[in-house]
Amino acid sequence: MTKLEEARKNINEIDAEIAKLFEKRMMAVEEVIAYKIENNLPIFDEGREKEVLKHNVEKLNNEKLRLYYEEYLQMMMDISKKYQKAILNEKKE
């Protein structure tokens, strides 16, 4: 196996783990939107998003990845908001 093939195999294994964690995260998002619906709270909470970014970016060991990880987290939060909106719209129908 070449170094490239080995690296790709490693990426595939990591992607499989990420898929499981993504599903787990989205199940937690369902709990969040249920709470927000019950308590008439908005989907978007700017303060919370800033807190999540700051808290999680600090966990990064490799400083050169900071910008990319922050972007990755922001995309996950954007997807979470989109999913929450979809659930909210389903409840309204």
PDB file of N, CA, C and O in Angstrom:
ATOM      1  N   MET A   1       0.845  -1.178   0.000  1.00  0.00           N
ATOM      2  CA  MET A   1       0.000   0.000   0.000  1.00  0.00           C
ATOM      3  C   MET A   1       0.895   1.247   0.000  1.00  0.00           C
ATOM      4  O   MET A   1       1.809   1.370   0.815  1.00  0.00           O
ATOM      5  N   THR A   2       0.613   2.161  -0.924  1.00  0.00           N
ATOM      6  CA  THR A   2       1.409   3.378  -1.002  1.00  0.00           C
ATOM      7  C   THR A   2       1.028   4.320   0.140  1.00  0.00           C
ATOM      8  O   THR A   2       0.013   4.127   0.808  1.00  0.00           O
ATOM      9  N   LYS A   3       1.843   5.322   0.349  1.00  0.00           N
ATOM     10  CA  LYS A   3       1.552   6.315   1.392  1.00  0.00           C
ATOM     11  C   LYS A   3       0.229   7.030   1.101  1.00  0.00           C
ATOM     12  O   LYS A   3      -0.536   7.334   2.016  1.00  0.00           O
ATOM     13  N   LEU A   4      -0.027   7.292  -0.175  1.00  0.00           N
ATOM     14  CA  LEU A   4      -1.275   7.949  -0.553  1.00  0.00           C
ATOM     15  C   LEU A   4      -2.463   7.047  -0.231  1.00  0.00           C
ATOM     16  O   LEU A   4      -3.451   7.506   0.341  1.00  0.00           O
ATOM     17  N   GLU A   5      -2.375   5.785  -0.589  1.00  0.00           N
ATOM     18  CA  GLU A   5      -3.462   4.845  -0.311  1.00  0.00           C
ATOM     19  C   GLU A   5      -3.691   4.703   1.192  1.00  0.00           C
ATOM     20  O   GLU A   5      -4.829   4.625   1.656  1.00  0.00           O
ATOM     21  N   GLU A   6      -2.608   4.672   1.930  1.00  0.00           N
ATOM     22  CA  GLU A   6      -2.689   4.566   3.386  1.00  0.00           C
ATOM     23  C   GLU A   6      -3.353   5.812   3.989  1.00  0.00           C
ATOM     24  O   GLU A   6      -4.186   5.707   4.890  1.00  0.00           O
ATOM     25  N   ALA A   7      -2.977   6.983   3.484  1.00  0.00           N
ATOM     26  CA  ALA A   7      -3.576   8.229   3.962  1.00  0.00           C
ATOM     27  C   ALA A   7      -5.069   8.268   3.633  1.00  0.00           C
ATOM     28  O   ALA A   7      -5.876   8.695   4.458  1.00  0.00           O
ATOM     29  N   ARG A   8      -5.435   7.825   2.436  1.00  0.00           N
ATOM     30  CA  ARG A   8      -6.845   7.804   2.036  1.00  0.00           C
ATOM     31  C   ARG A   8      -7.646   6.810   2.874  1.00  0.00           C
ATOM     32  O   ARG A   8      -8.796   7.071   3.225  1.00  0.00           O
ATOM     33  N   LYS A   9      -7.041   5.687   3.188  1.00  0.00           N
ATOM     34  CA  LYS A   9      -7.694   4.694   4.048  1.00  0.00           C
ATOM     35  C   LYS A   9      -7.954   5.311   5.421  1.00  0.00           C
ATOM     36  O   LYS A   9      -9.033   5.146   5.989  1.00  0.00           O
ATOM     37  N   ASN A  10      -6.981   6.005   5.935  1.00  0.00           N
ATOM     38  CA  ASN A  10      -7.108   6.679   7.224  1.00  0.00           C
ATOM     39  C   ASN A  10      -8.233   7.718   7.186  1.00  0.00           C
ATOM     40  O   ASN A  10      -9.036   7.806   8.114  1.00  0.00           O
ATOM     41  N   ILE A  11      -8.282   8.496   6.115  1.00  0.00           N
ATOM     42  CA  ILE A  11      -9.344   9.504   5.954  1.00  0.00           C
ATOM     43  C   ILE A  11     -10.707   8.829   5.908  1.00  0.00           C
ATOM     44  O   ILE A  11     -11.653   9.310   6.530  1.00  0.00           O
ATOM     45  N   ASN A  12     -10.821   7.721   5.180  1.00  0.00           N
ATOM     46  CA  ASN A  12     -12.093   6.994   5.102  1.00  0.00           C
ATOM     47  C   ASN A  12     -12.549   6.519   6.475  1.00  0.00           C
ATOM     48  O   ASN A  12     -13.736   6.591   6.793  1.00  0.00           O
ATOM     49  N   GLU A  13     -11.622   6.037   7.288  1.00  0.00           N
ATOM     50  CA  GLU A  13     -11.949   5.579   8.637  1.00  0.00           C
ATOM     51  C   GLU A  13     -12.399   6.757   9.507  1.00  0.00           C
ATOM     52  O   GLU A  13     -13.355   6.642  10.274  1.00  0.00           O
ATOM     53  N   ILE A  14     -11.719   7.857   9.384  1.00  0.00           N
ATOM     54  CA  ILE A  14     -12.079   9.060  10.145  1.00  0.00           C
ATOM     55  C   ILE A  14     -13.449   9.562   9.702  1.00  0.00           C
ATOM     56  O   ILE A  14     -14.272   9.941  10.535  1.00  0.00           O
ATOM     57  N   ASP A  15     -13.695   9.566   8.390  1.00  0.00           N
ATOM     58  CA  ASP A  15     -15.000  10.001   7.872  1.00  0.00           C
ATOM     59  C   ASP A  15     -16.134   9.130   8.409  1.00  0.00           C
ATOM     60  O   ASP A  15     -17.223   9.635   8.684  1.00  0.00           O
ATOM     61  N   ALA A  16     -15.894   7.836   8.560  1.00  0.00           N
ATOM     62  CA  ALA A  16     -16.916   6.942   9.114  1.00  0.00           C
ATOM     63  C   ALA A  16     -17.205   7.315  10.572  1.00  0.00           C
ATOM     64  O   ALA A  16     -18.359   7.291  11.000  1.00  0.00           O
ATOM     65  N   GLU A  17     -16.181   7.653  11.320  1.00  0.00           N
ATOM     66  CA  GLU A  17     -16.368   8.096  12.707  1.00  0.00           C
ATOM     67  C   GLU A  17     -17.119   9.420  12.752  1.00  0.00           C
ATOM     68  O   GLU A  17     -17.999   9.613  13.591  1.00  0.00           O
ATOM     69  N   ILE A  18     -16.771  10.328  11.848  1.00  0.00           N
ATOM     70  CA  ILE A  18     -17.441  11.628  11.787  1.00  0.00           C
ATOM     71  C   ILE A  18     -18.919  11.437  11.469  1.00  0.00           C
ATOM     72  O   ILE A  18     -19.757  12.143  12.030  1.00  0.00           O
ATOM     73  N   ALA A  19     -19.259  10.508  10.591  1.00  0.00           N
ATOM     74  CA  ALA A  19     -20.665  10.248  10.242  1.00  0.00           C
ATOM     75  C   ALA A  19     -21.450   9.830  11.482  1.00  0.00           C
ATOM     76  O   ALA A  19     -22.569  10.296  11.697  1.00  0.00           O
ATOM     77  N   LYS A  20     -20.870   8.960  12.292  1.00  0.00           N
ATOM     78  CA  LYS A  20     -21.533   8.532  13.530  1.00  0.00           C
ATOM     79  C   LYS A  20     -21.700   9.710  14.489  1.00  0.00           C
ATOM     80  O   LYS A  20     -22.756   9.876  15.099  1.00  0.00           O
ATOM     81  N   LEU A  21     -20.664  10.518  14.615  1.00  0.00           N
ATOM     82  CA  LEU A  21     -20.727  11.679  15.512  1.00  0.00           C
ATOM     83  C   LEU A  21     -21.702  12.732  14.991  1.00  0.00           C
ATOM     84  O   LEU A  21     -22.365  13.411  15.775  1.00  0.00           O
ATOM     85  N   PHE A  22     -21.787  12.867  13.675  1.00  0.00           N
ATOM     86  CA  PHE A  22     -22.737  13.806  13.079  1.00  0.00           C
ATOM     87  C   PHE A  22     -24.163  13.399  13.433  1.00  0.00           C
ATOM     88  O   PHE A  22     -24.970  14.237  13.835  1.00  0.00           O
ATOM     89  N   GLU A  23     -24.468  12.127  13.285  1.00  0.00           N
ATOM     90  CA  GLU A  23     -25.805  11.646  13.641  1.00  0.00           C
ATOM     91  C   GLU A  23     -26.091  11.883  15.116  1.00  0.00           C
ATOM     92  O   GLU A  23     -27.188  12.307  15.479  1.00  0.00           O
ATOM     93  N   LYS A  24     -25.117  11.613  15.956  1.00  0.00           N
ATOM     94  CA  LYS A  24     -25.273  11.831  17.396  1.00  0.00           C
ATOM     95  C   LYS A  24     -25.518  13.309  17.698  1.00  0.00           C
ATOM     96  O   LYS A  24     -26.361  13.649  18.528  1.00  0.00           O
ATOM     97  N   ARG A  25     -24.776  14.182  17.021  1.00  0.00           N
ATOM     98  CA  ARG A  25     -24.933  15.622  17.221  1.00  0.00           C
ATOM     99  C   ARG A  25     -26.324  16.075  16.779  1.00  0.00           C
ATOM    100  O   ARG A  25     -26.966  16.875  17.460  1.00  0.00           O
ATOM    101  N   MET A  26     -26.782  15.571  15.653  1.00  0.00           N
ATOM    102  CA  MET A  26     -28.086  15.992  15.149  1.00  0.00           C
ATOM    103  C   MET A  26     -29.218  15.482  16.034  1.00  0.00           C
ATOM    104  O   MET A  26     -30.266  16.124  16.103  1.00  0.00           O
ATOM    105  N   MET A  27     -29.045  14.362  16.706  1.00  0.00           N
ATOM    106  CA  MET A  27     -30.044  13.893  17.668  1.00  0.00           C
ATOM    107  C   MET A  27     -30.099  14.869  18.851  1.00  0.00           C
ATOM    108  O   MET A  27     -31.173  15.138  19.388  1.00  0.00           O
ATOM    109  N   ALA A  28     -28.946  15.393  19.250  1.00  0.00           N
ATOM    110  CA  ALA A  28     -28.910  16.401  20.311  1.00  0.00           C
ATOM    111  C   ALA A  28     -29.582  17.684  19.837  1.00  0.00           C
ATOM    112  O   ALA A  28     -30.243  18.362  20.624  1.00  0.00           O
ATOM    113  N   VAL A  29     -29.421  18.025  18.561  1.00  0.00           N
ATOM    114  CA  VAL A  29     -30.067  19.197  17.976  1.00  0.00           C
ATOM    115  C   VAL A  29     -31.585  19.045  18.055  1.00  0.00           C
ATOM    116  O   VAL A  29     -32.297  20.018  18.300  1.00  0.00           O
ATOM    117  N   GLU A  30     -32.077  17.830  17.850  1.00  0.00           N
ATOM    118  CA  GLU A  30     -33.517  17.596  17.970  1.00  0.00           C
ATOM    119  C   GLU A  30     -34.002  17.898  19.390  1.00  0.00           C
ATOM    120  O   GLU A  30     -35.094  18.435  19.577  1.00  0.00           O
ATOM    121  N   GLU A  31     -33.190  17.553  20.380  1.00  0.00           N
ATOM    122  CA  GLU A  31     -33.544  17.856  21.768  1.00  0.00           C
ATOM    123  C   GLU A  31     -33.543  19.369  22.002  1.00  0.00           C
ATOM    124  O   GLU A  31     -34.403  19.894  22.709  1.00  0.00           O
ATOM    125  N   VAL A  32     -32.578  20.058  21.407  1.00  0.00           N
ATOM    126  CA  VAL A  32     -32.487  21.510  21.545  1.00  0.00           C
ATOM    127  C   VAL A  32     -33.712  22.189  20.943  1.00  0.00           C
ATOM    128  O   VAL A  32     -34.299  23.068  21.574  1.00  0.00           O
ATOM    129  N   ILE A  33     -34.102  21.800  19.745  1.00  0.00           N
ATOM    130  CA  ILE A  33     -35.241  22.469  19.109  1.00  0.00           C
ATOM    131  C   ILE A  33     -36.533  22.135  19.841  1.00  0.00           C
ATOM    132  O   ILE A  33     -37.436  22.970  19.895  1.00  0.00           O
ATOM    133  N   ALA A  34     -36.643  20.945  20.399  1.00  0.00           N
ATOM    134  CA  ALA A  34     -37.830  20.608  21.186  1.00  0.00           C
ATOM    135  C   ALA A  34     -37.936  21.547  22.385  1.00  0.00           C
ATOM    136  O   ALA A  34     -39.020  22.037  22.705  1.00  0.00           O
ATOM    137  N   TYR A  35     -36.810  21.792  23.042  1.00  0.00           N
ATOM    138  CA  TYR A  35     -36.793  22.714  24.177  1.00  0.00           C
ATOM    139  C   TYR A  35     -37.141  24.131  23.734  1.00  0.00           C
ATOM    140  O   TYR A  35     -37.923  24.823  24.387  1.00  0.00           O
ATOM    141  N   LYS A  36     -36.555  24.551  22.626  1.00  0.00           N
ATOM    142  CA  LYS A  36     -36.811  25.905  22.121  1.00  0.00           C
ATOM    143  C   LYS A  36     -38.278  26.084  21.754  1.00  0.00           C
ATOM    144  O   LYS A  36     -38.847  27.149  21.993  1.00  0.00           O
ATOM    145  N   ILE A  37     -38.893  25.066  21.179  1.00  0.00           N
ATOM    146  CA  ILE A  37     -40.308  25.141  20.820  1.00  0.00           C
ATOM    147  C   ILE A  37     -41.151  25.261  22.094  1.00  0.00           C
ATOM    148  O   ILE A  37     -42.039  26.110  22.182  1.00  0.00           O
ATOM    149  N   GLU A  38     -40.867  24.410  23.072  1.00  0.00           N
ATOM    150  CA  GLU A  38     -41.610  24.421  24.333  1.00  0.00           C
ATOM    151  C   GLU A  38     -41.506  25.763  25.058  1.00  0.00           C
ATOM    152  O   GLU A  38     -42.449  26.205  25.715  1.00  0.00           O
ATOM    153  N   ASN A  39     -40.346  26.400  24.927  1.00  0.00           N
ATOM    154  CA  ASN A  39     -40.084  27.631  25.669  1.00  0.00           C
ATOM    155  C   ASN A  39     -40.125  28.879  24.801  1.00  0.00           C
ATOM    156  O   ASN A  39     -39.718  29.963  25.221  1.00  0.00           O
ATOM    157  N   ASN A  40     -40.626  28.704  23.576  1.00  0.00           N
ATOM    158  CA  ASN A  40     -40.779  29.832  22.645  1.00  0.00           C
ATOM    159  C   ASN A  40     -39.479  30.637  22.482  1.00  0.00           C
ATOM    160  O   ASN A  40     -39.476  31.866  22.560  1.00  0.00           O
ATOM    161  N   LEU A  41     -38.397  29.920  22.256  1.00  0.00           N
ATOM    162  CA  LEU A  41     -37.084  30.545  22.073  1.00  0.00           C
ATOM    163  C   LEU A  41     -36.718  30.557  20.593  1.00  0.00           C
ATOM    164  O   LEU A  41     -37.149  29.684  19.839  1.00  0.00           O
ATOM    165  N   PRO A  42     -35.926  31.539  20.175  1.00  0.00           N
ATOM    166  CA  PRO A  42     -35.512  31.585  18.767  1.00  0.00           C
ATOM    167  C   PRO A  42     -34.469  30.511  18.458  1.00  0.00           C
ATOM    168  O   PRO A  42     -33.775  30.025  19.351  1.00  0.00           O
ATOM    169  N   ILE A  43     -34.376  30.158  17.201  1.00  0.00           N
ATOM    170  CA  ILE A  43     -33.380  29.182  16.778  1.00  0.00           C
ATOM    171  C   ILE A  43     -31.975  29.760  16.920  1.00  0.00           C
ATOM    172  O   ILE A  43     -31.075  29.093  17.430  1.00  0.00           O
ATOM    173  N   PHE A  44     -31.790  30.981  16.478  1.00  0.00           N
ATOM    174  CA  PHE A  44     -30.458  31.589  16.468  1.00  0.00           C
ATOM    175  C   PHE A  44     -30.180  32.291  17.782  1.00  0.00           C
ATOM    176  O   PHE A  44     -30.974  33.110  18.244  1.00  0.00           O
ATOM    177  N   ASP A  45     -29.042  31.963  18.381  1.00  0.00           N
ATOM    178  CA  ASP A  45     -28.571  32.598  19.609  1.00  0.00           C
ATOM    179  C   ASP A  45     -27.113  32.986  19.388  1.00  0.00           C
ATOM    180  O   ASP A  45     -26.204  32.178  19.577  1.00  0.00           O
ATOM    181  N   GLU A  46     -26.913  34.221  18.990  1.00  0.00           N
ATOM    182  CA  GLU A  46     -25.568  34.693  18.625  1.00  0.00           C
ATOM    183  C   GLU A  46     -24.563  34.505  19.753  1.00  0.00           C
ATOM    184  O   GLU A  46     -23.431  34.086  19.513  1.00  0.00           O
ATOM    185  N   GLY A  47     -24.967  34.811  20.971  1.00  0.00           N
ATOM    186  CA  GLY A  47     -24.062  34.660  22.115  1.00  0.00           C
ATOM    187  C   GLY A  47     -23.617  33.225  22.304  1.00  0.00           C
ATOM    188  O   GLY A  47     -22.450  32.954  22.583  1.00  0.00           O
ATOM    189  N   ARG A  48     -24.559  32.308  22.150  1.00  0.00           N
ATOM    190  CA  ARG A  48     -24.247  30.882  22.288  1.00  0.00           C
ATOM    191  C   ARG A  48     -23.283  30.430  21.197  1.00  0.00           C
ATOM    192  O   ARG A  48     -22.350  29.673  21.463  1.00  0.00           O
ATOM    193  N   GLU A  49     -23.507  30.892  19.977  1.00  0.00           N
ATOM    194  CA  GLU A  49     -22.611  30.500  18.882  1.00  0.00           C
ATOM    195  C   GLU A  49     -21.188  30.992  19.137  1.00  0.00           C
ATOM    196  O   GLU A  49     -20.224  30.257  18.923  1.00  0.00           O
ATOM    197  N   LYS A  50     -21.063  32.216  19.588  1.00  0.00           N
ATOM    198  CA  LYS A  50     -19.725  32.757  19.885  1.00  0.00           C
ATOM    199  C   LYS A  50     -19.054  31.949  20.990  1.00  0.00           C
ATOM    200  O   LYS A  50     -17.856  31.671  20.932  1.00  0.00           O
ATOM    201  N   GLU A  51     -19.837  31.576  21.994  1.00  0.00           N
ATOM    202  CA  GLU A  51     -19.321  30.781  23.107  1.00  0.00           C
ATOM    203  C   GLU A  51     -18.846  29.410  22.625  1.00  0.00           C
ATOM    204  O   GLU A  51     -17.781  28.939  23.024  1.00  0.00           O
ATOM    205  N   VAL A  52     -19.639  28.776  21.769  1.00  0.00           N
ATOM    206  CA  VAL A  52     -19.284  27.458  21.234  1.00  0.00           C
ATOM    207  C   VAL A  52     -17.980  27.548  20.432  1.00  0.00           C
ATOM    208  O   VAL A  52     -17.086  26.717  20.594  1.00  0.00           O
ATOM    209  N   LEU A  53     -17.881  28.554  19.574  1.00  0.00           N
ATOM    210  CA  LEU A  53     -16.664  28.721  18.773  1.00  0.00           C
ATOM    211  C   LEU A  53     -15.446  28.918  19.667  1.00  0.00           C
ATOM    212  O   LEU A  53     -14.435  28.234  19.508  1.00  0.00           O
ATOM    213  N   LYS A  54     -15.546  29.845  20.597  1.00  0.00           N
ATOM    214  CA  LYS A  54     -14.410  30.150  21.475  1.00  0.00           C
ATOM    215  C   LYS A  54     -14.003  28.920  22.280  1.00  0.00           C
ATOM    216  O   LYS A  54     -12.827  28.561  22.331  1.00  0.00           O
ATOM    217  N   HIS A  55     -14.971  28.289  22.899  1.00  0.00           N
ATOM    218  CA  HIS A  55     -14.712  27.131  23.759  1.00  0.00           C
ATOM    219  C   HIS A  55     -14.064  25.983  22.987  1.00  0.00           C
ATOM    220  O   HIS A  55     -13.106  25.374  23.463  1.00  0.00           O
ATOM    221  N   ASN A  56     -14.583  25.693  21.806  1.00  0.00           N
ATOM    222  CA  ASN A  56     -14.083  24.544  21.056  1.00  0.00           C
ATOM    223  C   ASN A  56     -12.782  24.817  20.321  1.00  0.00           C
ATOM    224  O   ASN A  56     -11.943  23.924  20.201  1.00  0.00           O
ATOM    225  N   VAL A  57     -12.604  26.015  19.836  1.00  0.00           N
ATOM    226  CA  VAL A  57     -11.348  26.341  19.145  1.00  0.00           C
ATOM    227  C   VAL A  57     -10.175  26.273  20.120  1.00  0.00           C
ATOM    228  O   VAL A  57      -9.055  25.938  19.732  1.00  0.00           O
ATOM    229  N   GLU A  58     -10.434  26.589  21.379  1.00  0.00           N
ATOM    230  CA  GLU A  58      -9.371  26.516  22.391  1.00  0.00           C
ATOM    231  C   GLU A  58      -8.875  25.095  22.610  1.00  0.00           C
ATOM    232  O   GLU A  58      -7.768  24.908  23.115  1.00  0.00           O
ATOM    233  N   LYS A  59      -9.656  24.096  22.246  1.00  0.00           N
ATOM    234  CA  LYS A  59      -9.271  22.696  22.414  1.00  0.00           C
ATOM    235  C   LYS A  59      -8.291  22.228  21.350  1.00  0.00           C
ATOM    236  O   LYS A  59      -7.686  21.163  21.474  1.00  0.00           O
ATOM    237  N   LEU A  60      -8.139  23.020  20.317  1.00  0.00           N
ATOM    238  CA  LEU A  60      -7.278  22.656  19.199  1.00  0.00           C
ATOM    239  C   LEU A  60      -5.809  22.699  19.620  1.00  0.00           C
ATOM    240  O   LEU A  60      -5.378  23.654  20.267  1.00  0.00           O
ATOM    241  N   ASN A  61      -5.053  21.689  19.264  1.00  0.00           N
ATOM    242  CA  ASN A  61      -3.619  21.654  19.573  1.00  0.00           C
ATOM    243  C   ASN A  61      -2.784  22.294  18.474  1.00  0.00           C
ATOM    244  O   ASN A  61      -1.735  22.876  18.749  1.00  0.00           O
ATOM    245  N   ASN A  62      -3.240  22.190  17.236  1.00  0.00           N
ATOM    246  CA  ASN A  62      -2.480  22.671  16.091  1.00  0.00           C
ATOM    247  C   ASN A  62      -2.984  24.054  15.691  1.00  0.00           C
ATOM    248  O   ASN A  62      -4.021  24.169  15.037  1.00  0.00           O
ATOM    249  N   GLU A  63      -2.274  25.085  16.070  1.00  0.00           N
ATOM    250  CA  GLU A  63      -2.690  26.472  15.861  1.00  0.00           C
ATOM    251  C   GLU A  63      -2.905  26.810  14.382  1.00  0.00           C
ATOM    252  O   GLU A  63      -3.762  27.634  14.063  1.00  0.00           O
ATOM    253  N   LYS A  64      -2.150  26.196  13.483  1.00  0.00           N
ATOM    254  CA  LYS A  64      -2.303  26.527  12.062  1.00  0.00           C
ATOM    255  C   LYS A  64      -3.654  26.054  11.510  1.00  0.00           C
ATOM    256  O   LYS A  64      -4.051  26.462  10.419  1.00  0.00           O
ATOM    257  N   LEU A  65      -4.360  25.198  12.257  1.00  0.00           N
ATOM    258  CA  LEU A  65      -5.667  24.712  11.831  1.00  0.00           C
ATOM    259  C   LEU A  65      -6.822  25.516  12.424  1.00  0.00           C
ATOM    260  O   LEU A  65      -7.986  25.259  12.116  1.00  0.00           O
ATOM    261  N   ARG A  66      -6.501  26.479  13.266  1.00  0.00           N
ATOM    262  CA  ARG A  66      -7.513  27.234  14.000  1.00  0.00           C
ATOM    263  C   ARG A  66      -8.586  27.838  13.092  1.00  0.00           C
ATOM    264  O   ARG A  66      -9.775  27.633  13.337  1.00  0.00           O
ATOM    265  N   LEU A  67      -8.207  28.555  12.084  1.00  0.00           N
ATOM    266  CA  LEU A  67      -9.145  29.201  11.167  1.00  0.00           C
ATOM    267  C   LEU A  67     -10.046  28.167  10.493  1.00  0.00           C
ATOM    268  O   LEU A  67     -11.250  28.383  10.354  1.00  0.00           O
ATOM    269  N   TYR A  68      -9.463  27.053  10.078  1.00  0.00           N
ATOM    270  CA  TYR A  68     -10.227  26.016   9.375  1.00  0.00           C
ATOM    271  C   TYR A  68     -11.200  25.314  10.320  1.00  0.00           C
ATOM    272  O   TYR A  68     -12.326  24.993   9.938  1.00  0.00           O
ATOM    273  N   TYR A  69     -10.763  25.081  11.543  1.00  0.00           N
ATOM    274  CA  TYR A  69     -11.630  24.436  12.517  1.00  0.00           C
ATOM    275  C   TYR A  69     -12.790  25.352  12.894  1.00  0.00           C
ATOM    276  O   TYR A  69     -13.924  24.899  13.049  1.00  0.00           O
ATOM    277  N   GLU A  70     -12.502  26.621  13.037  1.00  0.00           N
ATOM    278  CA  GLU A  70     -13.553  27.590  13.334  1.00  0.00           C
ATOM    279  C   GLU A  70     -14.593  27.610  12.207  1.00  0.00           C
ATOM    280  O   GLU A  70     -15.796  27.666  12.461  1.00  0.00           O
ATOM    281  N   GLU A  71     -14.116  27.565  10.978  1.00  0.00           N
ATOM    282  CA  GLU A  71     -15.021  27.526   9.826  1.00  0.00           C
ATOM    283  C   GLU A  71     -15.838  26.226   9.835  1.00  0.00           C
ATOM    284  O   GLU A  71     -17.036  26.243   9.555  1.00  0.00           O
ATOM    285  N   TYR A  72     -15.198  25.120  10.151  1.00  0.00           N
ATOM    286  CA  TYR A  72     -15.873  23.825  10.244  1.00  0.00           C
ATOM    287  C   TYR A  72     -16.981  23.863  11.299  1.00  0.00           C
ATOM    288  O   TYR A  72     -18.097  23.407  11.050  1.00  0.00           O
ATOM    289  N   LEU A  73     -16.667  24.408  12.472  1.00  0.00           N
ATOM    290  CA  LEU A  73     -17.669  24.520  13.533  1.00  0.00           C
ATOM    291  C   LEU A  73     -18.831  25.412  13.107  1.00  0.00           C
ATOM    292  O   LEU A  73     -19.992  25.095  13.365  1.00  0.00           O
ATOM    293  N   GLN A  74     -18.516  26.522  12.458  1.00  0.00           N
ATOM    294  CA  GLN A  74     -19.569  27.432  12.007  1.00  0.00           C
ATOM    295  C   GLN A  74     -20.487  26.734  11.002  1.00  0.00           C
ATOM    296  O   GLN A  74     -21.706  26.901  11.048  1.00  0.00           O
ATOM    297  N   MET A  75     -19.904  25.964  10.110  1.00  0.00           N
ATOM    298  CA  MET A  75     -20.720  25.222   9.139  1.00  0.00           C
ATOM    299  C   MET A  75     -21.617  24.207   9.849  1.00  0.00           C
ATOM    300  O   MET A  75     -22.774  24.028   9.466  1.00  0.00           O
ATOM    301  N   MET A  76     -21.091  23.543  10.878  1.00  0.00           N
ATOM    302  CA  MET A  76     -21.914  22.595  11.625  1.00  0.00           C
ATOM    303  C   MET A  76     -23.072  23.312  12.313  1.00  0.00           C
ATOM    304  O   MET A  76     -24.196  22.811  12.332  1.00  0.00           O
ATOM    305  N   MET A  77     -22.798  24.470  12.870  1.00  0.00           N
ATOM    306  CA  MET A  77     -23.869  25.218  13.524  1.00  0.00           C
ATOM    307  C   MET A  77     -24.895  25.707  12.508  1.00  0.00           C
ATOM    308  O   MET A  77     -26.092  25.721  12.795  1.00  0.00           O
ATOM    309  N   ASP A  78     -24.440  26.104  11.331  1.00  0.00           N
ATOM    310  CA  ASP A  78     -25.367  26.528  10.279  1.00  0.00           C
ATOM    311  C   ASP A  78     -26.262  25.357   9.842  1.00  0.00           C
ATOM    312  O   ASP A  78     -27.459  25.536   9.617  1.00  0.00           O
ATOM    313  N   ILE A  79     -25.681  24.185   9.726  1.00  0.00           N
ATOM    314  CA  ILE A  79     -26.454  22.990   9.377  1.00  0.00           C
ATOM    315  C   ILE A  79     -27.448  22.672  10.493  1.00  0.00           C
ATOM    316  O   ILE A  79     -28.589  22.291  10.229  1.00  0.00           O
ATOM    317  N   SER A  80     -27.011  22.829  11.723  1.00  0.00           N
ATOM    318  CA  SER A  80     -27.898  22.585  12.864  1.00  0.00           C
ATOM    319  C   SER A  80     -29.088  23.531  12.850  1.00  0.00           C
ATOM    320  O   SER A  80     -30.218  23.116  13.108  1.00  0.00           O
ATOM    321  N   LYS A  81     -28.840  24.797  12.549  1.00  0.00           N
ATOM    322  CA  LYS A  81     -29.934  25.779  12.475  1.00  0.00           C
ATOM    323  C   LYS A  81     -30.884  25.426  11.334  1.00  0.00           C
ATOM    324  O   LYS A  81     -32.102  25.541  11.477  1.00  0.00           O
ATOM    325  N   LYS A  82     -30.335  25.002  10.218  1.00  0.00           N
ATOM    326  CA  LYS A  82     -31.161  24.611   9.079  1.00  0.00           C
ATOM    327  C   LYS A  82     -32.046  23.416   9.453  1.00  0.00           C
ATOM    328  O   LYS A  82     -33.225  23.379   9.099  1.00  0.00           O
ATOM    329  N   TYR A  83     -31.484  22.460  10.156  1.00  0.00           N
ATOM    330  CA  TYR A  83     -32.229  21.284  10.595  1.00  0.00           C
ATOM    331  C   TYR A  83     -33.320  21.692  11.601  1.00  0.00           C
ATOM    332  O   TYR A  83     -34.446  21.197  11.539  1.00  0.00           O
ATOM    333  N   GLN A  84     -32.979  22.580  12.509  1.00  0.00           N
ATOM    334  CA  GLN A  84     -33.964  23.068  13.477  1.00  0.00           C
ATOM    335  C   GLN A  84     -35.133  23.754  12.759  1.00  0.00           C
ATOM    336  O   GLN A  84     -36.294  23.556  13.120  1.00  0.00           O
ATOM    337  N   LYS A  85     -34.820  24.551  11.753  1.00  0.00           N
ATOM    338  CA  LYS A  85     -35.880  25.219  10.987  1.00  0.00           C
ATOM    339  C   LYS A  85     -36.770  24.199  10.288  1.00  0.00           C
ATOM    340  O   LYS A  85     -37.988  24.371  10.231  1.00  0.00           O
ATOM    341  N   ALA A  86     -36.175  23.148   9.761  1.00  0.00           N
ATOM    342  CA  ALA A  86     -36.954  22.099   9.088  1.00  0.00           C
ATOM    343  C   ALA A  86     -37.891  21.415  10.085  1.00  0.00           C
ATOM    344  O   ALA A  86     -39.054  21.162   9.770  1.00  0.00           O
ATOM    345  N   ILE A  87     -37.399  21.120  11.264  1.00  0.00           N
ATOM    346  CA  ILE A  87     -38.231  20.489  12.299  1.00  0.00           C
ATOM    347  C   ILE A  87     -39.346  21.446  12.713  1.00  0.00           C
ATOM    348  O   ILE A  87     -40.497  21.038  12.871  1.00  0.00           O
ATOM    349  N   LEU A  88     -39.001  22.707  12.885  1.00  0.00           N
ATOM    350  CA  LEU A  88     -39.994  23.716  13.272  1.00  0.00           C
ATOM    351  C   LEU A  88     -41.095  23.817  12.228  1.00  0.00           C
ATOM    352  O   LEU A  88     -42.274  23.903  12.568  1.00  0.00           O
ATOM    353  N   ASN A  89     -40.709  23.806  10.951  1.00  0.00           N
ATOM    354  CA  ASN A  89     -41.706  23.878   9.868  1.00  0.00           C
ATOM    355  C   ASN A  89     -42.593  22.634   9.841  1.00  0.00           C
ATOM    356  O   ASN A  89     -43.787  22.740   9.559  1.00  0.00           O
ATOM    357  N   GLU A  90     -42.035  21.468  10.126  1.00  0.00           N
ATOM    358  CA  GLU A  90     -42.825  20.243  10.185  1.00  0.00           C
ATOM    359  C   GLU A  90     -43.875  20.335  11.291  1.00  0.00           C
ATOM    360  O   GLU A  90     -45.011  19.896  11.116  1.00  0.00           O
ATOM    361  N   LYS A  91     -43.488  20.905  12.424  1.00  0.00           N
ATOM    362  CA  LYS A  91     -44.408  21.037  13.565  1.00  0.00           C
ATOM    363  C   LYS A  91     -45.560  21.993  13.250  1.00  0.00           C
ATOM    364  O   LYS A  91     -46.670  21.832  13.756  1.00  0.00           O
ATOM    365  N   LYS A  92     -45.282  22.988  12.409  1.00  0.00           N
ATOM    366  CA  LYS A  92     -46.305  23.980  12.068  1.00  0.00           C
ATOM    367  C   LYS A  92     -47.330  23.434  11.090  1.00  0.00           C
ATOM    368  O   LYS A  92     -48.456  23.928  11.032  1.00  0.00           O
ATOM    369  N   GLU A  93     -46.951  22.412  10.318  1.00  0.00           N
ATOM    370  CA  GLU A  93     -47.849  21.866   9.285  1.00  0.00           C
ATOM    371  C   GLU A  93     -48.894  20.949   9.879  1.00  0.00           C
ATOM    372  O   GLU A  93     -49.726  20.408   9.150  1.00  0.00           O
TER     373      GLU A  93
END
